[in-house]
């Protein structure tokens, strides 16, 4: 009998994935891609000293587990300032929606798994909740080009102009001008 969407199964061996991918490979090493899923998950590697800049995830709680290496979690406070928390293999962190946070890899890099509810597809709706299709001309013209901020792996647009990695999946963002 072949597995179905409802059949539990092993998807990945994280230790094996990290070992097979050389230390020079950074960004998303693996992602959950099962059709019909309700969750998203990503295994991400940051090179030594690399950062996921401070950002706010407005819609989703995220669970982060450090798989290898270490670093720091930056916890932004509403009144300003950032507290640094150490991260090491085995550390599990809850990142509540609306929280300001950042990650910085230590001297051995940082490998972590994130899991969160899957995002619904984006769309424009009227105030009464019905769908609305609008052309660029009707919406006031073309938006500024943000292609260097669009993650090639998960299509998230980074709010930070200077971000080098996607805050959602950890993939390297395109280099401006390329």
Secondary structure, DSSP 8 states (H G I E B T S, - for coil): ----TTS------HHHHHHHS-TT--EEEEE---TT-SEEEEEEEE-TT-EEEEEE-SS--EEEEEEEEEEEEEEE-TTS-EEEEEEETT-EEEE-TT-EEEEEEEEEEEEEEEEEE-------B-TTS-B----TTTTTS-----GGGB-TTT--B-S-TT-SB-TTT--B---TT-
